[in-house]
Amino acid sequence: MSQNNRKTWISVLIASVVIVGILAVTAVGGTAYFIYRHVHTQFTPSENADQQFAKARARFAGQQPLIEIRKDDEPFLHREVIPKTMPATKLDTLRVLAYDTRARKLVNVSIPMWLVRMAPSNNFSFMKDNGIDFDSDRVHITIDDLERRGPGLILDQAERRGSQVLVWTE
């Protein structure tokens, strides 16, 4: 290999490493920014959390949640509230409001529906293994079910220890 060829390959290799490094920094920075914009956590007494839950629940007064957690912690899906046809409006956001009484931590998550649609599975499994006692394999709800339902209350659960979870779509 000639000296010029070797210099060219070294330049290409260095440029490739720099480009991959810039892409990695961009991906990490983009992820951090996304989490910063869509996940809000605050430590607060349960009285303040109760006020925020009451305000969020007021929007859904009289509306039955799509998923009901019964006294035996068995999830029940109210399929009768899912129409057979799609509504005129498309869903924009999936919101989760959760409060852990032991940690006194209130978490407010806003997930854009385009991101939910990009998930590798069409199942409603974002809550699995995130400290929420929910078995999506037994409920069998899909993103299509959520979109046919339209904006509204998905889950309203209060545990015996005082922890609460509220999930809805907008």
Solvent accessible surface area in square Angstrom, and as a share of the most:
residue,aa,sasa,rsa
1,M,162,0.72
2,S,65,0.42
3,Q,118,0.52
4,N,117,0.60
5,N,76,0.39
6,R,124,0.45
7,K,118,0.50
8,T,77,0.45
9,W,158,0.55
10,I,91,0.46
11,S,68,0.44
12,V,74,0.43
13,L,115,0.57
14,I,100,0.51
15,A,49,0.38
16,S,50,0.32
17,V,97,0.56
18,V,79,0.45
19,I,101,0.51
20,V,99,0.57
21,G,33,0.32
22,I,105,0.53
23,L,113,0.56
24,A,55,0.42
25,V,112,0.64
26,T,85,0.50
27,A,63,0.49
28,V,108,0.62
29,G,39,0.37
30,G,40,0.39
31,T,77,0.45
32,A,59,0.46
33,Y,134,0.51
34,F,60,0.25
35,I,91,0.46
36,Y,159,0.61
37,R,138,0.50
38,H,43,0.19
39,V,54,0.31
40,H,104,0.46
41,T,71,0.41
42,Q,79,0.35
43,F,151,0.63
44,T,10,0.06
45,P,48,0.30
46,S,45,0.29
47,E,112,0.50
48,N,65,0.33
49,A,0,0.00
50,D,71,0.37
51,Q,123,0.55
52,Q,68,0.30
53,F,0,0.00
54,A,59,0.46
55,K,159,0.67
56,A,12,0.09
57,R,71,0.26
58,A,71,0.55
59,R,138,0.50
60,F,18,0.08
61,A,88,0.68
62,G,92,0.88
63,Q,68,0.30
64,Q,76,0.34
65,P,27,0.17
66,L,0,0.00
67,I,0,0.00
68,E,60,0.27
69,I,31,0.16
70,R,106,0.39
71,K,187,0.79
72,D,109,0.56
73,D,58,0.30
74,E,72,0.32
75,P,17,0.10
76,F,83,0.34
77,L,21,0.10
78,H,12,0.05
79,R,115,0.42
80,E,125,0.56
81,V,43,0.25
82,I,14,0.07
83,P,62,0.39
84,K,185,0.78
85,T,102,0.59
86,M,105,0.47
87,P,49,0.31
88,A,112,0.87
89,T,84,0.49
90,K,147,0.62
91,L,8,0.04
92,D,101,0.53
93,T,13,0.07
94,L,0,0.00
95,R,70,0.25
96,V,11,0.06
97,L,6,0.03
98,A,22,0.17
99,Y,5,0.02
100,D,52,0.27
101,T,37,0.21
102,R,176,0.64
103,A,46,0.36
104,R,127,0.46
105,K,71,0.30
106,L,3,0.02
107,V,34,0.19
108,N,55,0.28
109,V,28,0.16
110,S,19,0.12
111,I,32,0.16
112,P,18,0.11
113,M,1,0.00
114,W,143,0.50
115,L,62,0.31
116,V,19,0.11
117,R,93,0.34
118,M,135,0.60
119,A,47,0.37
120,P,147,0.92
121,S,52,0.33
122,N,76,0.39
123,N,66,0.34
124,F,2,0.01
125,S,40,0.26
126,F,61,0.26
127,M,1,0.01
128,K,71,0.30
129,D,132,0.68
130,N,100,0.51
131,G,81,0.78
132,I,27,0.13
133,D,84,0.44
134,F,12,0.05
135,D,44,0.23
136,S,3,0.02
137,D,80,0.41
138,R,124,0.45
139,V,10,0.06
140,H,113,0.51
141,I,1,0.01
142,T,38,0.22
143,I,11,0.06
144,D,66,0.34
145,D,9,0.05
146,L,0,0.00
147,E,17,0.07
148,R,61,0.22
149,R,33,0.12
150,G,1,0.01
151,P,71,0.45
152,G,2,0.02
153,L,8,0.04
154,I,0,0.00
155,L,0,0.00
156,D,47,0.24
157,Q,13,0.06
158,A,72,0.56
159,E,51,0.23
160,R,203,0.74
161,R,146,0.53
162,G,31,0.30
163,S,14,0.09
164,Q,19,0.09
165,V,16,0.09
166,L,0,0.00
167,V,0,0.00
168,W,13,0.05
169,T,2,0.01
170,E,52,0.23
